[in-house]
Amino acid sequence: MPDHSQLSIFEKPQCLINTGFDGKLQVNGEVLEELKQLDQPCVVVAIAGLYRTGKSYLMNRTAGSTSGEYEQPFLAKHASS
């Protein structure tokens, strides 16, 4: 089994899909390429919801952060309409 410990997806939480400036969803190609290297099952968590309803809080708690201990905590990205 290959050693995947050097992949950035195991260093900190990563955003796979986010909202672009045009309001459309876009895939983070770097994260996707790292996920493609895995030969074991992987869990991807998605959270969506209305503005200011706790999405970032829930993702940070799910990732193990209780006080924003990650260098780049999850921040909600809102599409402008």
HELIX and SHEET records of a PDB file:
HELIX    1   1 SER A    8  PHE A   10  5                                   3    
HELIX    2   2 GLY A   29  LYS A   36  1                                   8    
HELIX    3   3 LYS A   55  THR A   62  1                                   8    
SHEET    1   A 2 ILE A  17  THR A  19  0                                        
SHEET    2   A 2 LEU A  25  VAL A  27 -1                                        
END                                                                             
